[in-house]
């Protein structure tokens, strides 16, 4: 049908756009020396995981969608590879978003102790832990923790073993979800406290004329100051406040999009094996591709709040004079 063709065209465009956009971010970070530092290594790690989602996971998912009854007809070996990379890359993408949120949180609340050297060390540790945890979750079914391929039913899916479902969904989504929600709550609380402190510490102009007299026996030593309007409150925000406000907004949008994209998939992924519920395949596909779309939105969000990326993108395509 025409509707099916339009949906498939949209999925193909989403796959291609996700791959090209994240590849562009990686090329920019590799080319521009100013980006060879934190927090751009976290952005690069996120782009790597999202590029792998677009290159290794989404095309095979699209092939599965095109097959009759969404059956897997590419063999057991390719099924294991696809499921392994699916879990690995999506989990890494989710934890990389969490790492970016943590980095922004520490840079806002602990900007004096969170120096460039400290950020580099902590970000490298977070990247290593992200990929190590994602690898452990993705390889567990290969060592006998559930079965991913059913030759009789021609079915290829993430292991439906209940214990693995609880551990994998908890480690891949629910734990980072709790972290990012806690981080954003702390960022919001810190920003609210800082704005409240700024209002309390402001010195406002005096409403009426004030007379200041210096006690002296000489009449010419009497001074009168009229319409005194001394104020220490500056108009507008400081550079750091603007930067923190922008970072908090970026983290909020990044977390909001992350939650909207992935929560339908992981809720059904957790509930389905536990209650033996039969969720229609069409809804499983919608939730899965909604989660994949998070890899498309990630680079759009964290580059939209950085003017350096926009200038770097232009330099990649426009020859400098």
For each residue, the residues with C-beta under 8 A, 3 or more apart:
1: 4 5
2: 5 6
3: 6 7
4: 1 7 8
5: 1 2 8 9
6: 2 3 9 10
7: 3 4 10 11
8: 4 5 11 12 62 65 66
9: 5 6 12 13
10: 6 7 13 14
11: 7 8 14 15 58 62 65 289
12: 8 9 15 16 62
13: 9 10 16 17
14: 10 11 17 18 58 289 292 293 296
15: 11 12 18 19 54 58 59 62
16: 12 13 19 20 54
17: 13 14 20 21 296
18: 14 15 21 22 50 53 54 58 292 293 295 296
19: 15 16 22 23 51 54 55
20: 16 17 23 24
21: 17 18 24 25 296 299 300
22: 18 19 25 26 47 48 50 51 54 295 298 299
23: 19 20 26 27 47 51
24: 20 21 27 28 299 313 316
25: 21 22 28 29 43 44 47 299 303 309
26: 22 23 29 30 44 47 48 51
27: 23 24 30 31 316
28: 24 25 31 32 35 309 312 313 316
29: 25 26 32 35 36 40 43 44 47
30: 26 27
31: 27 28 312 316
32: 28 29 35 36 308 312
33: 36
34: 37 308
35: 28 29 32 40 308 312
36: 29 32 33 40
37: 34 40 41 116 120
38: 41 42 103 116 119 120 123
39: 42 43 100 103 104 107 119 123
40: 29 35 36 37 43 44
41: 37 38 44 45 120 123 124 127
42: 38 39 45 46 96 99 100 103 123 126 127
43: 25 29 39 40 46 47 100 302
44: 25 26 29 40 41 47 48
45: 41 42 48 49 92 96 99 127 130 131
46: 42 43 49 50 93 96 97 100 298 299 302
47: 22 23 25 26 29 43 44 50 51 298 299
48: 22 26 44 45 51 52
49: 45 46 52 53 89 90 92 93 96 295
50: 18 22 46 47 53 54 89 93 295 296 298 299
51: 19 22 23 26 47 48 54 55
52: 48 49 55 56 57 85 88 89 92
53: 18 49 50 56 57 58 89 90 93 292 295
54: 15 16 18 19 22 50 51 57 58 295
55: 19 51 52 58 59
56: 52 53 59 60 82 85 89
57: 52 53 54 60 61 82 85 86 89 90 292
58: 11 14 15 18 53 54 55 61 62 292
59: 15 55 56 62 63
60: 56 57 63 64 74 78 82
61: 57 58 64 65 82 86 288 289 292
62: 8 11 12 15 58 59 65 66
63: 59 60 66 67 74
64: 60 61 67 70 71 72 156
65: 8 11 61 62 70 285
66: 8 62 63
67: 63 64 70 71 72 73
68: 71
69:
70: 64 65 67 281 285
71: 64 67 68 153 154 155
72: 64 67 79 149 154 155 156
73: 67 154
74: 60 63 78 79 82 156
75: 78 79
76: 79 80 149 151
77: 80 81
78: 60 74 75 81 82
79: 72 74 75 76 82 83 148 149 156
80: 76 77 83 84 141 142 148 149
81: 77 78 84 85
82: 56 57 60 61 74 78 79 85 86 156
83: 79 80 86 87 138 141 148 156 157 158 159
84: 80 81 87 88 138 139 141 142
85: 52 56 57 81 82 88 89 138
86: 57 61 82 83 89 90 138 158
87: 83 84 90 91 134 137 138 158 168 172
88: 52 84 85 91 92 134 135 137 138
89: 49 50 52 53 56 57 85 86 92 93 134
90: 49 53 57 86 87 93 94 172 291 292
91: 87 88 94 95 133 134 137 138 171 172
92: 45 49 52 88 89 95 96 130 131 134
93: 46 49 50 53 89 90 96 97 294 295 298
94: 90 91 97 98 172 173 176 258 262
95: 91 92 98 99 129 130 133 134 176
96: 42 45 46 49 92 93 99 100 127 130
97: 46 93 94 100 101 176 180 254 255 258 298
98: 94 95 101 102 176 179 180
99: 42 45 95 96 102 103 123 126 127 130
100: 39 42 43 46 96 97 103 104 251 254 302
101: 97 98 104 105 179 180 183 184 251 254 255
102: 98 99 105 106 126 179 183
103: 38 39 42 99 100 106 107 119 122 123 126
104: 39 100 101 107 108 187 247 248 250 251
105: 101 102 108 109 183 186 187 251
106: 102 103 109 110 114 119 122
107: 39 103 104 110 111 114 119 247
108: 104 105 111 187 190 191 244 247 248
109: 105 106 186 187 190
110: 106 107 113 114
111: 107 108 114 240
112:
113: 110 118
114: 106 107 110 111 118 119
115: 118 119
116: 37 38 119 120
117: 120 121
118: 113 114 115 121 122
119: 38 39 103 106 107 114 115 116 122 123
120: 37 38 41 116 117 123 124
121: 117 118 124 125
122: 103 106 118 119 125 126
123: 38 39 41 42 99 103 119 120 126 127
124: 41 120 121 127 128
125: 121 122 128 129
126: 42 99 102 103 122 123 129 130
127: 41 42 45 96 99 123 124 130 131
128: 124 125 131 132
129: 95 125 126 132 133
130: 45 92 95 96 99 126 127 133 134
131: 45 92 127 128 134 135
132: 128 129 135 136
133: 91 95 129 130 136 137 171
134: 87 88 89 91 92 95 130 131 137 138 172
135: 88 131 132 138 139
136: 132 133 139 140
137: 87 88 91 133 134 140 167 168 171 172
138: 83 84 85 86 87 88 91 134 135
139: 84 135 136 142 143
140: 136 137 143 145 159 164 167 168
141: 80 83 84 144 145 146 147 148 158 159 161 164
142: 80 84 139
143: 139 140
144: 141
145: 140 141 159 161 163 164
146: 141 159 160 161 164
147: 141 150 159 161
148: 79 80 83 141 156 157 158 159
149: 72 76 79 80 155 156
150: 147 153 154 155 156
151: 76 154
152:
153: 71 150
154: 71 72 73 150 151
155: 71 72 149 150
156: 64 72 74 79 82 83 148 149 150
157: 83 148 160
158: 83 86 87 141 148 168 269
159: 83 140 141 145 146 147 148 164 165 168
160: 146 157 165 272 273
161: 141 145 146 147 164 165 273
162: 165 166 273 274
163: 145 166 167
164: 140 141 145 146 159 161 167 168
165: 159 160 161 162 168 169 269 270 273 274
166: 162 163 169 170 270 274
167: 137 140 163 164 170 171
168: 87 137 140 158 159 164 165 171 172
169: 165 166 172 173 174 266 269 270
170: 166 167 173 174 175
171: 91 133 137 167 168 175
172: 87 90 91 94 134 137 168 169 176 266
173: 94 169 170 176 177 262 263 266
174: 169 170 177 178 266
175: 170 171 178 179
176: 94 95 97 98 172 173 179 180
177: 173 174 180 181 259 263
178: 174 175 181 182
179: 98 101 102 175 176 182 183
180: 97 98 101 176 177 183 184 255 258 259
181: 177 178 184 185 255
182: 178 179 185 186
183: 101 102 105 179 180 186 187 251 255
184: 101 180 181 187 188 251 252 255
185: 181 182 188 189
186: 105 109 182 183 189 190
187: 104 105 108 109 183 184 190 191 248 251 252
188: 184 185 191 192 248
189: 185 186 192 193
190: 108 109 186 187 193 194
191: 108 187 188 194 195 244 245 248
192: 188 189 195 196
193: 189 190 196 197
194: 190 191 197 198 241 244
195: 191 192 198 199
196: 192 193 199 200
197: 193 194 200 201
198: 194 195 201 202
199: 195 196 202
200: 196 197
201: 197 198
202: 198 199 231 232 233
203: 230 231 232 233
204: 231 233
205: 229 230 231
206: 209 210 228 229 230
207:
208:
209: 206 226 227 228
210: 206 225 226 228
211: 224 225 226
212: 223 224 225 228
213: 222 223 224
214: 221 222 223
215:
216: 221 222
217:
218: 221
219: 222
220:
221: 214 216 218
222: 213 214 216 219
223: 212 213 214
224: 211 212 213
225: 210 211 212 228
226: 209 210 211
227: 209
228: 206 209 210 212 225
229: 205 206
230: 203 205 206
231: 202 203 204 205
232: 202 203
233: 202 203 204
234: 238
235:
236:
237: 241 242 245
238: 234 241 242
239: 242 243
240: 111 243 244
241: 194 237 238 244 245
242: 237 238 239 245 246
243: 239 240 246 247
244: 108 191 194 240 241 247 248
245: 191 237 241 242 248 249
246: 242 243 249 250 305
247: 104 107 108 243 244 250 251 305
248: 104 108 187 188 191 244 245 251 252
249: 245 246 252 253 305
250: 104 246 247 253 254 301 302 305
251: 100 101 104 105 183 184 187 247 248 254 255
252: 184 187 248 249 255 256
253: 249 250 256 257 301
254: 97 100 101 250 251 257 258 298 301 302
255: 97 101 180 181 183 184 251 252 258 259
256: 252 253 259 260
257: 253 254 260 261 294 297 298 301
258: 94 97 180 254 255 261 262 294
259: 177 180 255 256 262 263
260: 256 257 263
261: 257 258 290 291 293 294 297
262: 94 173 258 259 265 266 290 291 294
263: 173 177 259 260 266 267
264: 267 268 286 287 290 291
265: 262 268 269 287 288 290 291
266: 169 172 173 174 262 263 269 270 291
267: 263 264 270 271
268: 264 265 271 272 279 283 284 287
269: 158 165 169 265 266 272
270: 165 166 169 266 267 273 274
271: 267 268 274 275 277
272: 160 268 269 275 276 277 279
273: 160 161 162 165 270 276
274: 162 165 166 270 271
275: 271 272
276: 272 273
277: 271 272
278:
279: 268 272 283 284
280: 283 284
281: 70 284 285
282: 285 286
283: 268 279 280 286 287
284: 268 279 280 281 287 288
285: 65 70 281 282 288 289
286: 264 282 283 289 290
287: 264 265 268 283 284 290 291
288: 61 265 284 285 291 292
289: 11 14 61 285 286 292 293
290: 261 262 264 265 286 287 293 294
291: 90 261 262 264 265 266 287 288 294
292: 14 18 53 57 58 61 90 288 289 295 296
293: 14 18 261 289 290 296 297
294: 93 257 258 261 262 290 291 297 298
295: 18 22 49 50 53 54 93 292 298
296: 14 17 18 21 50 292 293 299 300
297: 257 261 293 294 300 301
298: 22 46 47 50 93 97 254 257 294 295 301 302
299: 21 22 24 25 46 47 50 296 302 303
300: 21 296 297 303 304
301: 250 253 254 257 297 298 304 305
302: 43 46 100 250 254 298 299 305 306
303: 25 299 300 306 309 310 313
304: 300 301
305: 246 247 249 250 301 302
306: 302 303 309 310
307: 310 311
308: 32 34 35 311 312
309: 25 28 303 306 312 313
310: 303 306 307 313 314
311: 307 308 314 315
312: 28 31 32 35 308 309 315 316
313: 24 28 303 309 310 316 317
314: 310 311 317 318
315: 311 312 318 320
316: 24 27 28 31 312 313
317: 313 314
318: 314 315
319:
320: 315
321:
